[in-house]
């Protein structure tokens, strides 16, 4: 990693070097590209001498196994929000010492100041938290993609209660209840000197690696959202506070609560989230090396659906998370990554939950599969080899109002599809197939149903399970508010829209831009009124034939039309990712609630994100102001940041010079100088870090 994406971006953008030549992957003796065999074939092309569908996915809790809740003597020490400091314990980060116990990055300033968010537990006091606590270690370890194959170095997430070197890809599943907040302490063990002193790690890069964990689909404060340069630096720890709530319907500008009932918008109750690395400029590399995992939330409606037999028990053996990832290997078995390939990383080896083309034994009954596209750039069109219909009950983070039956579904990088598959009448072998042909990271090329790529073999065993409640087209899931009994889903209506924004996703000088501008973490591209009305975003793909899956942080959105027409049926409700095929224009609606920014929105083809296709939204409280929108941008790249609005440290912010490409001014790793959350040489003023009056 002597030549990194960070250094390449600087050189290529300043020089406008569009035509840099990328090195070829090192091919194994058997070659990499063998063509696409039909699902019925038994002699697939081999990887490291492996015959496809000969290694099992071991059924488990959430598949992979859950992260251990820390209780009793194993709880986090120091307690979240109460850290050792000169003069006695207190909140906030301390001077970094490269000692995990110091938690030098602290916790979101909002921690403990939203008691209404926790409706399942009580008794909060500083140092004795009511949140569920977890510990997660980032490490480099060895992983076998095929049994008997080489031990491949990966970056992995590890349960803090497990021994060093036991990290997995995907990482442990985090299982939570809705409205029961959690604290996740992230220990970044990816230090330059790892692999020494019996720490259980390997060291293939000899570099320290920064991280920023993003809970994809979460509704959380900016300091816990995984903002690209709010780093968890190597050798240090950071506490992330996750609310596990939908957005507050209370208007934070006026503090006016609803007259009756739940303060949280039931349309946006989270279900299937996932966590992954989001560090600025190196997200593609870190995710390709293995940094991703499921984060599942369970609420009362899911339990009701399980009790009535519509879905399997949440978190039970018939509730299975499947991460689809394409990989690329060197001849020696190591993961291949090309820092010069900005198109988007495409692999030629297909894995499910970190295993190359495995099989899964299932009973003749109904299963819930939470599909996650964990690839950097690949787009799948997924079907079953039998042609059987599948019932989609959720897209991305949220359940649908009603089930949608499909023969296949599209899933781009970062997307999730929550699907019920009924195996009661299935043959003994069923294959999960991809029929999207894709040659590079630019776009999907075409659908080819006659030449599918088999990803996973289902081995259907046992007698037919007794009759279960079917999930079919129109089955009530979340339900339509005012239509279905207990219905919870409501649309964002046109009369709620108070502002329109246009975002063009395009290219410049070999990189990717939003409205012609490169990503700048200190510049806001929009300042919505927090908790007031809704916005309509026109998102246009102006990058020629490139495809761009656009992800919004903090809030999901509802797509109204794509090129003037309704989108696919399952994508008409809530989503946090909208795939823009070449030239497409999507009209979407979004609300910004609960937390001030900054938050990003970006292309989830990760190399495009790293190559600057990312913008910043900074929701702004507007007490007494119902007229001005974007009147005083708190993040304009020039003005010092207002900590009350943005929740970030106002000192030490250099100015962006007009006409210069922003990169090394603020927040880049080269100038971090071991400071807390991406601000060099700052004295942290605890009284100015919060973005709520209660914390001043």
Secondary structure, 3 states (H helix, E strand, C coil): CCCCHHHHHHHHHHHCCCCCCCCCCCCCCCCCCCCCCCCCCCCCCCECCECCCCCECCCCCECCCECCCECHHHCCCCCCCCECCCCCCECCCCCCCCCHHHCCCCCCCCCCCCHHHCCCCCCCECCECCCEEEEEEEEEEEECCCCCCCCEEEEEEEECCCCCCCCECCCCEEEEECCCCEEEEEEECCCCCCCCCCCCCCCCCCCCCCECEEEECCCCCHHHCCCCCCCECCCCEEEEEECCCCCECCECCCCECCCCCCCECHHHCCCEEEEEECCCCCHHHHHHCCCEEEEEEECHHHHHHHHCCCCCCCCCCCEEEEEEEEECECCCCCECCCCCCCCCCCCCEEEECCEECCEEEEEECEEEEEEEECCCCCCEEEEECCCCCEEEEEECCEEEEEEEEECEEEECCCCEEEEEEECCCCCCEEEEEECEECCECCECCEECCCCCEEEEEEEEEEEECCCCCCCCCCCECCCECCCCCCCCECCCCHHHEEEEEEEEEEEECCEEEECCECCCCCECCCCCECCCCEEEEEEEECCCCCCEEEEECCCCEEEEEECCECCCHHHCCCECEEEECCCCEEEEEECCCCCCCCEEEEECCHHHHHCCCEEEECCECCCCCCCCCCCCCCCECCCCCCHHHHCCCCCCCCCCCCCCCCCCCCCCHHHCCCCCCCCCCCCCCHHHCCCCHHHC
